[in-house]
């Protein structure tokens, strides 16, 4: 009979002891709301860190693109100067004479062709 009394005492003690969920207060609506708020705060913090990282990346990319535009504008200016240099009539005449071995035609070398109407 003593084992029966002991088993009743053990059973009554186990029934009186709260479950780990109840002991932690996880079964209550206010606790669920608190956990939901904590998860929301964590998620918003994570999104804030991610957006800051994306902002830094895009800022760096924008800076690189601005530098690239600056280099291309410098190159364009240099090319425009080079084009104007090549287009000078004195240079064209010099290149024609020295490299292509051309000459200004004499009056007797000029032939005028009239196209009939």
C-alpha positions as CSV (number, residue, x, y, z in Angstrom):
1,X,0.0,0.0,0.0
2,X,2.9,2.3,0.5
3,X,3.8,2.1,-3.1
4,X,0.3,3.1,-4.0
5,X,0.5,6.2,-1.7
6,X,3.8,7.2,-3.2
7,X,2.6,6.9,-6.7
8,X,-0.4,9.0,-5.8
9,X,1.9,11.6,-4.3
10,X,4.1,11.6,-7.4
11,X,1.1,11.9,-9.7
12,X,-0.3,14.8,-7.7
13,X,3.1,16.6,-7.7
14,X,3.4,16.1,-11.5
15,X,-0.1,17.5,-11.9
16,X,0.7,20.5,-9.8
17,X,4.0,21.2,-11.7
18,X,3.4,23.4,-14.7
19,X,4.6,22.4,-18.2
20,X,7.7,24.1,-19.6
21,X,5.5,26.1,-22.0
22,X,3.2,27.3,-19.3
23,X,6.2,27.9,-16.9
24,X,7.8,30.1,-19.6
25,X,4.5,31.9,-20.2
26,X,4.4,30.9,-23.9
27,X,0.8,29.9,-23.8
28,X,-0.5,33.3,-23.0
29,X,-1.8,35.7,-25.7
30,X,0.4,38.6,-24.4
31,X,3.5,36.4,-24.8
32,X,2.6,35.5,-28.3
33,X,2.1,39.2,-29.1
34,X,5.5,40.0,-27.5
35,X,7.2,37.3,-29.6
36,X,5.5,38.6,-32.8
37,X,6.7,42.1,-32.0
38,X,10.2,40.9,-31.4
39,X,10.2,39.0,-34.7
40,X,8.9,42.2,-36.4
41,X,11.7,44.3,-34.8
42,X,14.3,41.8,-35.9
43,X,13.0,41.6,-39.4
44,X,12.9,45.4,-39.8
45,X,16.4,45.7,-38.4
46,X,17.6,43.1,-40.9
47,X,15.9,45.0,-43.7
48,X,17.5,48.2,-42.5
49,X,21.0,46.7,-42.6
50,X,20.4,45.2,-46.0
51,X,19.2,48.5,-47.4
52,X,22.2,50.3,-46.0
53,X,24.5,47.7,-47.7
54,X,22.7,48.1,-51.0
55,X,22.9,51.9,-50.7
56,X,26.7,51.7,-50.1
57,X,27.0,49.4,-53.1
58,X,25.0,51.6,-55.4
59,X,26.8,54.8,-54.2
60,X,30.2,53.1,-55.0
61,X,28.8,52.1,-58.4
62,X,27.5,55.7,-59.1
63,X,30.9,57.1,-58.2
64,X,32.7,54.7,-60.6
65,X,30.2,55.7,-63.3
66,X,30.8,59.4,-62.7
67,X,34.6,58.8,-63.0
68,X,34.0,56.9,-66.2
69,X,31.9,59.7,-67.7
70,X,34.7,62.2,-66.7
71,X,37.3,60.1,-68.5
72,X,35.2,59.8,-71.6
73,X,34.5,63.5,-71.7
74,X,38.3,64.1,-71.5
75,X,38.9,61.6,-74.3
76,X,36.1,63.3,-76.4
77,X,37.7,66.7,-76.0
78,X,41.1,65.2,-77.0
79,X,39.6,63.5,-80.0
80,X,37.8,66.7,-81.1
81,X,41.2,68.6,-81.0
82,X,42.7,65.8,-83.0
83,X,40.0,65.9,-85.6
84,X,40.4,69.6,-86.0
85,X,44.1,69.1,-86.4
86,X,43.6,66.5,-89.1
87,X,41.1,68.7,-90.9
88,X,43.5,71.6,-91.4
89,X,44.0,72.3,-95.1
90,X,47.7,72.8,-94.7
91,X,48.1,69.4,-93.2
92,X,45.9,67.8,-95.8
93,X,48.1,69.3,-98.6
94,X,51.3,68.3,-96.9
95,X,50.1,64.7,-96.4
96,X,48.9,64.6,-100.1
97,X,52.2,65.9,-101.3
98,X,54.6,63.9,-99.1
99,X,52.8,60.6,-98.5
100,X,50.6,60.2,-101.6
101,X,53.0,62.0,-104.0
102,X,50.3,64.2,-105.3
103,X,50.9,67.7,-106.9
104,X,48.8,70.7,-107.8
105,X,47.8,70.3,-111.5
106,X,49.2,72.7,-114.1
107,X,46.8,74.7,-116.3
108,X,47.4,72.4,-119.3
109,X,46.6,69.3,-117.2
110,X,43.1,70.6,-116.4
111,X,40.3,69.3,-118.6
112,X,36.8,70.9,-118.4
113,X,34.0,68.6,-119.3
114,X,30.6,70.1,-120.1
115,X,27.6,67.9,-119.5
116,X,24.8,68.5,-121.9
117,X,21.3,69.4,-120.7
